[in-house]
């Protein structure tokens, strides 16, 4: 979709700003010329305000919003993206057109041809198609799975989706099975989807040994272009935390709810993550095993070469999800408070204090 199309969608949404807010930011309310809510993820509160009236563009334009707590700002397309847990702009545009009761654009001939051609197995295109056919995690088995692992703070998890019948093949000689799965988008520094990670889940319940994963030999697999990229939660600026597993990093965020985090999915990929030009301090969430120690050492060296301060965060047990489940969020928070730089305690841990 062209920039002109995106601009026109934003203008049409702005003309219906209050209706957009009532639908996508339902935990807020109107106060004068503004819609007040906690944040762009529809959290209750008053730190974010959306202009409901004003000119179509420029200063004071209708539909523009600012979050006074974080400094984030944007338009109503951003509201739809974040509150709906979407990643690709095509999905955001489709949702906006549906809300505005506009016809969906017909695909061009070359697009239609691409749609009917199978994507190579394990390719970035196959990963994009898998993510696109999955749905947001709210109210799904993925949400239940994460909550049972102690992860109850699920804001900004648009990079995660749920697929009810995701293909699984034990090996090339076995029949294909289907299991429900958590699908994670692997993206580059520009937010382009380059791969996907699948965690197959047990639809029968939460087993304390498998921790909710499906009873299969390899319940986790990745596909696409992974090297240097990661599953991202939040937009990294000067500070970011990086680690291996999705559950590990979401557990860390239970204590540092405002810190941008990335999950590299393995020790080898963690040591190779790419750094944004803006990054000045990197927290490395260490897994207590030899592979984790090796990745930590490599990452510290790379960060130092780029002039980035590296701080290691160590769990008390094997990883931060085990800390969260076995010791509880208060102990995890206290343990991390002693390891995080003082300015970042106030900046990123304030919501959990």
C-alpha positions as CSV (number, residue, x, y, z in Angstrom):
1,X,0.0,0.0,0.0
2,X,1.4,3.4,-0.9
3,X,2.2,6.3,1.4
4,X,-0.8,8.2,-0.1
5,X,-3.1,5.3,0.8
6,X,-1.8,5.2,4.4
7,X,-2.2,9.0,4.7
8,X,-5.8,8.8,3.4
9,X,-6.6,6.0,5.9
10,X,-5.2,8.1,8.7
11,X,-7.2,11.1,7.7
12,X,-10.4,9.1,7.4
13,X,-9.8,7.6,10.9
14,X,-9.1,11.1,12.3
15,X,-12.5,12.3,11.0
16,X,-14.0,9.5,13.2
17,X,-11.5,9.9,16.0
18,X,-13.9,9.4,18.9
19,X,-15.5,6.3,17.4
20,X,-12.0,4.9,16.8
21,X,-11.1,5.6,20.5
22,X,-14.3,4.1,21.8
23,X,-13.6,0.9,19.8
24,X,-9.8,0.4,20.2
25,X,-9.2,2.4,23.5
26,X,-12.3,1.3,25.3
27,X,-10.7,1.6,28.7
28,X,-10.5,5.3,28.3
29,X,-13.0,8.1,28.3
30,X,-13.6,11.5,26.7
31,X,-12.5,14.6,28.5
32,X,-13.3,17.8,26.6
33,X,-11.5,17.7,23.2
34,X,-9.4,14.6,24.2
35,X,-9.7,10.9,24.8
36,X,-7.7,9.9,27.9
37,X,-6.4,6.4,28.5
38,X,-3.4,4.7,30.1
39,X,-1.4,3.9,26.9
40,X,-1.7,2.8,23.3
41,X,-2.3,-0.8,24.4
42,X,-5.6,0.3,26.0
43,X,-4.4,0.1,29.6
44,X,-6.7,2.0,32.0
45,X,-5.2,5.3,33.1
46,X,-4.7,9.0,32.0
47,X,-1.2,9.4,30.7
48,X,-2.1,9.1,27.0
49,X,-4.3,11.7,25.3
50,X,-5.8,11.6,21.7
51,X,-7.0,14.8,20.0
52,X,-10.6,14.3,18.9
53,X,-11.0,17.6,17.0
54,X,-8.7,19.8,15.0
55,X,-7.3,20.3,11.5
56,X,-6.7,17.5,9.2
57,X,-2.9,17.9,9.4
58,X,-0.2,20.0,11.1
59,X,-0.1,21.2,14.7
60,X,-3.1,20.1,16.8
61,X,-4.4,17.7,14.1
62,X,-7.3,15.4,15.1
63,X,-6.3,11.8,15.6
64,X,-2.8,12.6,16.9
65,X,-1.9,11.2,20.3
66,X,0.9,11.5,22.8
67,X,1.8,9.4,25.9
68,X,3.1,11.8,28.5
69,X,4.6,8.9,30.5
70,X,6.8,7.5,27.7
71,X,7.0,10.3,25.1
72,X,5.5,8.1,22.5
73,X,3.3,9.7,19.9
74,X,1.5,8.8,16.6
75,X,-1.7,8.6,14.8
76,X,-4.8,6.4,14.8
77,X,-3.2,3.8,12.6
78,X,-0.6,3.3,15.3
79,X,-3.5,2.9,17.8
80,X,-5.0,0.2,15.7
81,X,-1.7,-1.6,15.3
82,X,-0.7,-1.7,19.0
83,X,-4.2,-2.2,20.5
84,X,-4.9,-5.1,18.0
85,X,-1.5,-6.7,18.3
86,X,-0.7,-6.4,14.6
87,X,2.8,-6.2,13.0
88,X,2.6,-5.9,9.2
89,X,1.2,-2.7,7.8
90,X,-1.0,-4.6,5.4
91,X,-2.8,-6.1,8.4
92,X,-3.2,-2.7,10.0
93,X,-4.6,-1.3,6.8
94,X,-7.0,-4.2,6.4
95,X,-8.3,-3.7,10.0
96,X,-8.7,0.1,9.4
97,X,-10.6,-0.5,6.2
98,X,-12.9,-2.9,8.0
99,X,-13.6,-0.4,10.8
100,X,-14.3,2.3,8.2
101,X,-16.5,-0.1,6.2
102,X,-14.3,0.5,3.1
103,X,-13.8,-2.1,0.4
104,X,-10.6,-4.1,0.6
105,X,-8.3,-3.4,-2.4
106,X,-8.2,-6.1,-5.1
107,X,-4.7,-7.7,-5.4
108,X,-2.8,-6.9,-8.5
109,X,-2.2,-9.7,-11.0
110,X,1.4,-10.3,-9.9
111,X,0.2,-10.3,-6.3
112,X,-2.5,-12.9,-7.1
113,X,0.2,-15.1,-8.8
114,X,2.4,-14.9,-5.7
115,X,-0.6,-15.9,-3.5
116,X,-1.1,-19.2,-5.4
117,X,2.6,-20.1,-5.5
118,X,3.8,-22.3,-2.6
119,X,6.5,-20.7,-0.5
120,X,9.7,-22.7,-0.1
121,X,9.7,-24.7,3.2
122,X,11.4,-22.8,6.0
123,X,11.8,-19.6,4.0
124,X,11.1,-16.1,5.2
125,X,8.1,-16.0,2.9
126,X,6.8,-19.2,4.5
127,X,7.3,-17.5,7.9
128,X,5.4,-14.4,6.8
129,X,2.5,-16.5,5.6
130,X,2.4,-18.5,8.8
131,X,2.3,-15.4,10.9
132,X,-0.3,-13.7,8.7
133,X,-2.7,-16.7,9.0
134,X,-2.4,-16.7,12.8
135,X,-4.4,-14.5,15.2
136,X,-3.7,-12.3,18.2
137,X,-3.2,-14.1,21.5
138,X,-5.9,-12.5,23.6
139,X,-8.3,-15.2,24.8
140,X,-6.4,-18.0,23.3
141,X,-4.3,-21.0,24.5
142,X,-1.2,-18.9,24.1
143,X,-2.4,-16.4,26.7
144,X,-3.3,-19.2,29.0
145,X,0.1,-20.9,28.5
146,X,2.0,-17.7,29.3
147,X,-0.1,-16.9,32.4
148,X,0.4,-20.4,33.7
149,X,4.2,-19.7,33.5
150,X,3.7,-16.7,35.6
151,X,3.7,-14.2,32.8
152,X,0.7,-12.0,33.4
153,X,2.0,-8.7,31.9
154,X,1.1,-9.1,28.2
155,X,1.2,-5.5,26.9
156,X,2.9,-5.0,23.7
157,X,2.9,-8.7,22.6
158,X,1.9,-8.0,19.0
159,X,4.9,-10.1,17.9
160,X,3.2,-13.2,19.3
161,X,0.2,-14.9,17.7
162,X,-1.8,-18.1,18.0
163,X,-2.3,-20.8,15.4
164,X,-4.9,-23.5,16.3
165,X,-3.6,-26.2,13.9
166,X,0.0,-25.6,13.1
167,X,1.7,-28.3,11.1
168,X,4.3,-30.4,12.8
169,X,6.3,-33.2,11.2
170,X,8.7,-35.2,13.5
171,X,11.0,-36.1,10.6
172,X,11.0,-36.6,6.9
173,X,9.7,-40.1,7.2
174,X,6.8,-39.4,9.5
175,X,3.3,-38.2,8.9
176,X,2.4,-34.5,9.4
177,X,0.5,-33.7,12.6
178,X,-1.3,-30.6,13.7
179,X,-1.0,-29.0,17.2
180,X,-1.9,-25.5,18.5
181,X,1.1,-23.3,18.6
182,X,2.5,-19.9,19.7
183,X,3.9,-18.2,16.6
184,X,6.5,-15.5,17.2
185,X,7.6,-13.0,14.6
186,X,11.3,-12.7,14.1
187,X,12.1,-9.2,12.8
188,X,15.1,-7.1,11.8
189,X,16.0,-3.7,13.1
190,X,13.6,-2.0,10.7
191,X,10.7,-4.2,11.9
192,X,10.6,-6.4,8.7
193,X,9.5,-9.9,9.4
194,X,12.4,-12.3,8.4
195,X,11.4,-15.5,10.2
196,X,9.0,-17.1,12.7
197,X,9.4,-19.3,15.8
198,X,6.9,-22.0,16.7
199,X,6.1,-23.3,20.2
200,X,3.7,-26.2,19.9
201,X,1.3,-26.3,22.9
202,X,-0.6,-29.0,24.8
203,X,-4.3,-28.5,24.3
204,X,-5.1,-30.8,27.2
205,X,-3.6,-28.6,29.9
206,X,-0.5,-27.5,31.7
207,X,1.9,-30.4,32.6
208,X,4.5,-29.4,35.3
209,X,7.2,-31.2,33.5
210,X,6.7,-29.9,29.9
211,X,5.3,-26.6,31.3
212,X,2.4,-26.5,28.8
213,X,4.4,-27.5,25.7
214,X,3.0,-30.2,23.4
215,X,4.1,-33.8,24.1
216,X,6.3,-34.1,21.0
217,X,10.1,-34.5,20.6
218,X,10.9,-31.0,19.4
219,X,8.1,-28.6,20.6
220,X,10.1,-25.5,19.5
221,X,11.3,-24.8,16.0
222,X,12.3,-21.7,14.0
223,X,12.1,-20.9,10.3
224,X,13.3,-18.2,8.0
225,X,16.3,-15.8,8.2
226,X,17.2,-15.7,11.9
227,X,20.9,-14.6,12.1
228,X,21.2,-11.1,13.7
229,X,17.4,-10.8,14.2
230,X,15.1,-11.5,17.1
231,X,11.5,-11.5,18.5
232,X,11.0,-8.0,19.8
233,X,8.8,-6.5,22.5
234,X,9.0,-2.7,22.5
235,X,11.1,-0.4,20.4
236,X,14.7,-0.2,21.5
237,X,16.3,3.2,22.0
238,X,19.4,3.8,24.1
239,X,18.6,0.9,26.4
240,X,17.6,-2.7,25.6
241,X,17.7,-6.1,27.2
242,X,18.5,-9.3,25.2
243,X,18.3,-13.0,26.0
244,X,17.5,-16.3,24.5
245,X,14.0,-17.6,25.2
246,X,10.7,-15.8,24.7
247,X,9.4,-16.9,28.1
248,X,12.7,-15.9,29.7
249,X,12.5,-12.4,28.4
250,X,8.8,-12.0,29.1
251,X,9.6,-13.1,32.7
252,X,12.2,-10.4,32.9
253,X,9.7,-7.8,31.7
254,X,7.5,-8.7,34.7
255,X,10.1,-6.8,36.8
256,X,11.1,-4.3,34.1
257,X,7.7,-3.6,32.4
258,X,8.9,-0.6,30.4
259,X,12.2,-1.9,29.1
260,X,12.4,-2.9,25.4
261,X,13.5,-6.5,25.2
262,X,14.4,-9.0,22.5
263,X,14.5,-12.8,22.4
264,X,17.1,-14.2,20.1
265,X,15.8,-17.8,20.5
266,X,19.2,-19.6,21.1
267,X,22.6,-18.9,22.5
268,X,24.2,-18.9,19.1
269,X,21.7,-16.3,17.7
270,X,22.0,-14.2,20.9
271,X,25.7,-13.8,20.4
272,X,25.0,-12.5,16.8
273,X,22.1,-10.0,17.4
274,X,22.5,-6.7,15.5
275,X,22.7,-3.5,17.5
276,X,20.7,-0.4,16.6
277,X,22.7,2.8,16.1
278,X,20.9,4.4,19.1
279,X,21.9,1.7,21.6
280,X,24.1,2.8,24.5
281,X,23.4,0.2,27.2
282,X,22.7,-3.5,26.7
283,X,21.4,-5.7,29.4
284,X,22.2,-9.4,28.8
285,X,19.8,-11.9,30.4
286,X,22.1,-14.8,31.1
287,X,21.0,-18.4,31.1
288,X,22.9,-20.5,33.7
289,X,24.5,-23.0,31.3
290,X,27.7,-23.2,29.3
291,X,26.1,-22.1,26.0
292,X,24.6,-19.1,27.7
293,X,27.9,-18.2,29.2
294,X,29.6,-18.4,25.8
295,X,26.9,-16.2,24.2
296,X,27.3,-13.7,27.1
297,X,31.1,-13.4,26.6
298,X,30.8,-12.9,22.8
299,X,28.0,-10.3,23.2
300,X,30.0,-8.3,25.8
301,X,33.0,-8.2,23.5
302,X,30.9,-7.1,20.5
303,X,29.1,-4.4,22.6
304,X,32.4,-3.1,23.9
305,X,33.8,-2.8,20.4
306,X,30.8,-0.7,19.5
307,X,31.0,1.5,22.5
308,X,28.0,0.0,24.2
309,X,27.9,-0.6,27.9
310,X,27.0,-4.2,28.6
311,X,25.5,-5.3,32.0
312,X,24.8,-9.0,32.7
313,X,21.6,-9.9,34.5
314,X,21.9,-13.3,36.2
315,X,19.0,-15.4,37.5
316,X,19.0,-17.0,41.0
317,X,18.0,-20.4,39.5
318,X,18.4,-21.7,35.9
319,X,16.6,-18.8,34.1
320,X,14.3,-15.9,34.8
321,X,11.1,-17.9,34.1
322,X,12.1,-20.4,36.8
323,X,12.8,-17.5,39.1
324,X,9.4,-16.1,38.4
325,X,7.6,-19.3,38.8
326,X,9.5,-20.7,41.8
327,X,10.4,-17.5,43.8
328,X,7.6,-15.1,42.7
329,X,7.5,-11.7,41.1
330,X,8.5,-9.7,44.2
331,X,11.7,-11.8,44.7
332,X,12.5,-11.5,41.0
333,X,12.0,-7.7,41.1
334,X,14.2,-7.3,44.2
335,X,16.9,-9.5,42.7
336,X,17.0,-7.5,39.5
337,X,16.8,-4.1,41.2
338,X,20.3,-4.9,42.6
339,X,21.7,-5.6,39.1
340,X,20.1,-2.8,37.1
341,X,21.8,0.6,36.8
342,X,20.3,3.2,39.1
343,X,18.9,5.5,36.3
344,X,17.2,2.5,34.7
345,X,15.5,1.4,37.9
346,X,13.6,4.6,38.0
347,X,12.9,4.6,34.3
348,X,12.0,1.0,33.6
349,X,11.0,-0.5,37.0
350,X,8.7,2.3,38.1
351,X,5.5,0.6,37.1
352,X,6.4,-2.5,39.1
353,X,7.5,-0.7,42.2
